[in-house]
């Protein structure tokens, strides 16, 4: 079956062969998942939307006449599925867009348990490629998964979001995008102009992909290893010395976040580097960016268990932003958050999140 031609697979799938349909759509599954993530900023929502889109495609396959490519047809279904999801839930953001920075004396507060936060994306695990998807694409594929870009997308109205992704990320022409969305070329071009303006205003001047290339593998490795070593040793001064002057540190699902050396130092001293925690770390990649998977010691388990993904946004050799995606969200409302969390094990959601990134469930 795997060696069958696309034409043969299509014919078999139309005849009700589910295995043939699976082989037919498999080459597009990874890029469609990434597309749904860009639209929705949530891995779980992307997975649900992709499954629904593929179910719709399976049911609608007899009506596929081949006037467009199979890829375009699948993107039509996936995009419309995402638009339906967007219409019934609030946009997702990062904590620094949700409210003002926090004074550590006020505590970290309780997590916002409703789905408002952008989620981390395992781009390398899912095989997202480097480079543009098509000659007309404005952004690289991995660049279009960076946190700042995904966050900027969420501020666009749904139709503008879809148009910008289809045109500037995937490289569809204005005519193709119009056909895919059921609208005119003029409407596509108008939406494109407004969307680019918003994203250019909200996005960074330089992508993380460009920064990583300028650093090179060795300097990047040294920077990440230096961060991991300083955190593991509890060296507050060294961690702060690695930060840009106006660096920010946020921790979704908590709304609390900190800006600048003084605030971040206070957070570290009273929080993760208070001496109550024992840490271990592994290098990772999240949303195409440098990142660190953190594990905290749990006495009852006799092991370090998954805790968070510290995603690093770099400005040269300084860390401009740390988004620490805490995965044990169900326990974040504990008023003695940092004092009590080390006693808890990892929940199923935490383990699933780390599994997506191909990371171990425990470090003995």
C-alpha positions in Angstrom: 0.0 0.0 0.0 2.8 2.4 0.9 4.3 2.2 -2.6 1.0 2.9 -4.3 0.7 6.0 -6.4 -1.3 9.0 -5.1 -3.9 8.3 -7.9 -4.3 4.7 -6.8 -4.5 5.7 -3.2 -7.1 8.3 -4.0 -9.2 5.8 -5.9 -9.0 3.3 -3.1 -9.8 5.9 -0.5 -12.9 7.0 -2.4 -13.9 3.3 -2.4 -13.9 3.3 1.4 -10.3 2.1 2.1 -9.4 4.0 5.4 -5.8 2.7 5.2 -5.4 4.2 1.7 -6.8 7.5 3.0 -4.2 7.4 5.9 -1.4 6.9 3.4 -2.8 9.6 1.2 -2.9 12.4 3.8 0.2 11.3 5.9 2.7 13.5 3.9 0.6 16.6 4.8 -0.1 15.7 8.5 2.9 17.6 10.0 2.5 20.8 8.0 -1.3 20.8 8.7 -0.7 20.4 12.4 1.7 23.4 12.3 -0.9 25.4 10.4 -3.6 24.6 13.0 -1.2 25.6 15.7 -0.4 29.0 14.1 -4.1 29.6 13.8 -5.0 28.5 17.3 -1.7 28.9 19.4 -2.5 25.7 21.3 -1.1 22.2 20.7 -4.2 20.5 22.1 -6.5 22.7 20.0 -4.4 22.0 16.9 -4.5 18.3 17.5 -8.3 18.4 17.9 -8.8 20.7 14.9 -6.6 18.5 12.7 -8.5 15.3 13.7 -11.8 17.0 12.9 -10.5 18.3 9.6 -9.2 14.9 8.6 -12.6 13.4 9.5 -14.3 16.0 7.4 -11.9 15.2 4.5 -12.6 11.5 4.8 -16.3 12.1 4.7 -16.1 14.6 1.9 -13.6 12.7 -0.2 -16.3 11.4 -2.7 -17.0 15.1 -3.5 -13.3 16.0 -4.1 -13.2 16.5 -7.9 -9.5 17.3 -8.2 -9.9 20.8 -9.5 -7.4 21.9 -6.9 -4.5 19.9 -5.5 -5.2 17.5 -2.6 -2.9 19.7 -0.4 -4.9 22.9 -1.1 -8.2 21.0 -0.5 -6.9 19.7 2.9 -5.8 23.3 3.8 -9.2 24.6 2.9 -10.8 22.1 5.3 -8.2 22.7 8.1 -8.4 26.5 7.8 -12.2 26.5 8.0 -12.1 24.1 11.0 -9.8 26.5 12.8 -12.0 29.5 12.0 -14.9 27.7 13.6 -12.8 27.1 16.7 -11.7 30.7 16.9 -15.3 31.9 16.7 -16.2 30.1 19.9 -13.3 30.8 22.2 -11.1 33.8 23.3 -7.8 34.5 21.8 -4.7 33.1 23.4 -1.9 35.5 24.7 1.3 35.5 26.8 1.2 36.8 30.3 3.1 40.0 29.4 0.1 40.9 27.1 -2.5 40.0 29.8 -1.7 42.6 32.5 1.1 44.6 34.2 4.2 43.1 35.7 4.1 41.8 39.3 5.5 42.8 42.6 6.8 39.7 44.3 5.4 40.9 47.6 1.9 40.5 46.1 2.6 36.8 45.4 2.2 34.9 42.2 -1.6 34.6 42.4 -3.6 31.7 41.1 -3.4 30.4 37.6 -6.0 31.3 35.0 -7.3 27.9 34.3 -9.4 28.9 31.3 -7.8 28.5 27.9 -6.2 31.9 27.5 -2.5 31.1 27.2 -0.3 30.4 24.2 1.1 26.8 24.5 4.6 25.6 23.6 5.1 23.8 20.3 7.4 20.8 19.6 8.4 21.9 16.1 11.5 19.7 15.8 9.6 16.6 17.2 6.9 17.1 14.5 9.5 17.6 11.7 8.8 21.2 10.9 11.3 22.2 8.2 13.6 25.2 7.9 13.2 27.6 5.0 10.1 29.0 3.3 7.3 26.7 2.2 7.1 28.2 -1.2 9.0 30.9 -3.2 6.4 33.6 -2.4 6.5 32.9 1.4 7.7 35.9 3.5 8.5 33.9 6.6 10.5 30.7 7.2 8.4 27.8 8.5 10.2 27.6 11.8 10.4 31.4 12.1 6.6 31.4 11.8 6.3 29.3 15.0 8.3 31.6 17.2 6.5 32.8 20.2 6.5 36.5 19.2 5.1 35.8 15.8 2.4 33.4 17.1 1.5 35.9 19.7 1.2 38.7 17.1 -1.0 36.4 15.0 -3.5 36.1 17.8 -4.2 39.8 17.7 -5.5 39.6 14.2 -9.1 39.0 13.3 -9.6 35.4 12.2 -9.9 36.1 8.5 -6.7 38.3 8.5 -4.9 35.6 10.5 -5.8 33.0 7.9 -4.8 35.2 5.0 -1.5 36.1 6.4 -0.6 32.5 7.2 -1.7 31.3 3.8 0.1 34.0 1.9 3.2 34.9 3.9 4.0 31.5 5.6 2.7 28.9 3.1 3.2 30.9 0.0 -0.2 30.6 -1.6 -1.0 33.2 -4.2 -3.8 35.8 -3.6 -6.0 33.9 -6.0 -5.3 30.5 -4.3 -6.0 32.0 -0.9 -9.2 33.6 -2.1 -10.4 30.3 -3.5 -9.4 28.5 -0.3 -11.3 31.0 1.9 -14.2 31.5 -0.5 -13.5 35.2 -1.1 -12.1 37.6 -3.7 -8.6 38.5 -4.6 -9.4 42.1 -3.6 -10.6 41.0 -0.2 -7.5 38.9 0.3 -5.1 41.7 -0.6 -7.0 44.2 1.7 -6.8 41.7 4.6 -3.2 41.0 3.8 -2.3 44.7 4.0 -4.0 45.2 7.4 -2.6 42.0 8.8 1.0 42.8 7.8 0.7 46.2 9.4 -0.4 44.7 12.7 2.2 41.9 12.8 5.0 44.3 11.8 4.0 46.6 14.7 3.9 43.8 17.3 6.6 41.5 16.0 10.4 41.8 16.8 12.8 43.5 14.5 14.8 40.3 14.2 13.6 36.7 14.3 15.1 34.1 16.6 16.2 32.1 13.6 18.4 34.9 12.5 19.8 35.4 16.0 20.5 31.7 16.4 22.3 31.6 13.1 24.4 34.7 14.1 25.4 33.0 17.4 26.4 29.7 15.9 26.0 26.3 17.5 28.9 26.6 19.9 28.1 30.0 21.4 24.4 29.0 21.6 25.4 25.8 23.4 27.6 27.7 25.8 24.8 30.1 26.6 22.2 27.4 27.2 24.6 25.3 29.3 25.6 28.4 31.3 21.9 29.1 32.1 21.3 25.5 33.1 24.4 25.5 35.4 23.5 28.8 37.1 19.9 27.6 37.7 21.0 24.3 39.0 23.6 25.9 41.4 21.1 28.5 42.6 23.4 31.3 41.4 21.0 34.2 41.3 23.7 36.8 40.3 24.9 34.7 37.4 21.4 34.2 36.1 20.6 37.9 36.3 23.9 38.7 34.6 22.8 36.8 31.6 19.7 38.9 31.1 19.1 42.0 29.1 18.4 45.1 31.2 14.7 45.1 30.4 14.3 41.3 30.3 10.9 39.7 31.2 10.2 36.4 32.9 6.7 35.0 32.7 5.2 31.6 33.8 1.9 30.6 32.1 -0.6 29.5 33.4 0.2 32.1 36.1 -0.7 35.6 35.1 2.2 37.0 37.2 5.4 38.1 35.3 8.4 40.2 36.1 10.4 42.9 34.2 14.0 44.0 34.7 16.8 42.8 36.9 15.4 44.0 40.2 12.0 42.3 39.8 13.5 39.1 38.4 16.1 38.9 41.2 13.3 39.2 43.8 11.3 36.5 42.0 14.3 34.1 41.8 15.4 34.7 45.5 11.9 34.0 46.8 10.9 31.4 44.2 12.8 28.9 42.2 16.2 29.7 43.6 15.1 30.1 47.2 17.0 27.0 48.2 13.8 25.0 48.6 14.1 23.4 45.2 16.6 21.0 43.6 16.7 21.3 39.9 18.0 19.4 36.9 17.8 20.5 33.3 18.0 19.3 29.7 18.5 21.4 26.6 15.4 21.5 24.3 13.9 23.4 21.4 10.5 25.0 21.8 8.8 27.0 19.0 12.1 27.0 17.1 13.8 28.7 20.0 16.5 27.8 22.5 14.9 26.3 25.6 15.5 24.3 28.7 13.4 21.5 30.1 13.4 21.8 33.9 12.9 18.9 36.4 12.3 19.4 40.1 13.2 16.9 42.9 10.3 15.0 44.4 11.3 13.3 47.6 8.4 10.8 47.5 9.5 9.6 44.0 13.2 9.7 44.6 13.6 11.4 41.3 13.5 14.7 39.4 10.2 15.0 37.7 9.1 17.3 34.8 8.2 20.9 35.8 8.4 23.4 33.0 9.9 24.5 29.6 12.0 27.7 30.0 11.9 29.1 26.5 14.6 31.6 25.9 14.2 34.6 23.5 17.7 35.9 22.8 19.0 39.3 21.9 22.5 38.6 20.8 24.2 36.8 23.7 21.7 38.2 26.3 18.4 36.7 27.2 15.7 39.2 26.5 12.7 37.1 27.6 12.1 33.8 29.5 8.7 32.2 29.0 8.6 29.4 31.6 5.7 27.2 30.5 4.8 25.5 33.8 3.2 22.2 33.1 1.9 21.3 36.6 -0.9 23.8 36.2 -3.4 22.0 38.4 -1.3 22.8 41.5 -0.4 26.4 40.7 -3.2 27.9 42.9 -1.5 26.7 46.1 -0.9 29.8 48.2 2.5 28.4 49.3 3.3 27.7 45.7 7.0 27.5 45.9 7.2 26.0 49.3 4.9 23.1 48.6 5.2 22.2 45.0 8.5 20.2 45.4 6.5 17.6 47.4 4.1 16.9 44.5 4.7 14.5 41.6 4.0 15.2 38.0 0.5 14.8 36.7 -0.6 13.2 33.5 -0.8 16.5 31.7 2.9 17.2 32.6 4.1 13.9 31.4 2.1 14.2 28.1 3.6 17.6 27.5 7.2 16.3 28.0 6.4 13.3 25.9 5.5 15.5 23.0 9.0 16.9 23.0 10.6 13.5 23.2 11.9 14.1 26.8 12.1 11.6 29.6 9.4 11.4 32.2 11.9 11.4 35.1 15.6 11.9 35.9 16.6 9.5 38.6 
